[in-house]
Amino acid sequence: MEETPTLRWLRRLQRIPGHHLWLHAGIALAAPYSATIRPRILCAAPGHLEIGMRKRRAVTNHLGTVHAAALANLMELCGSLAVQLAIPATARWIPAGLDIRYLRKARTDLTAVCHFTPPPDWQRKQDWPVMITVHDAQGAAVADAMLHMRIGPKH
């Protein structure tokens, strides 16, 4: 998979001191709700993305664990950014659905991992599955999801 303009931009930005602040500001502008989890891009490569999220009071529920809505937000952001980093300039995407399985209580900082295999034809309108898994600080899976991404050509 070749490097896209978005991935090249991200790699240039990551060389700047304080790049996490710029990335957070960009996410806040593009998707304000997603910024509430304060995501950090840990690893970005063609077809692979990892995003971290710290466990803090603002994202916990009454049990003191990470809230299901924060987990869903993390998974949707991870899948969406993975697609954005892989998509050519001639195509577009939008999430069409999210199927989530909560596997265990999330009691620590979290890492969402998405391995994305792009469709062979970006110019055909289609729903494409994007798998995301969230791991706790010990590496145990706490949730996984299938993001149904509607992909097609720009018009």
Secondary structure, 3 states (H helix, E strand, C coil): CCCCHHHHHHHHHHCCCCHHHHHHHHHHHHCHHHHHHCCEEEEEECCEEEEEECCCHHHECCCCCECHHHHHHHHHHHHHHHHHHHCCCCEEEEEEEEEEEECCCCCCCEEEEEECCCCCCCCCCEEEEEEEEEEECCCCEEEEEEEEEEEEECC
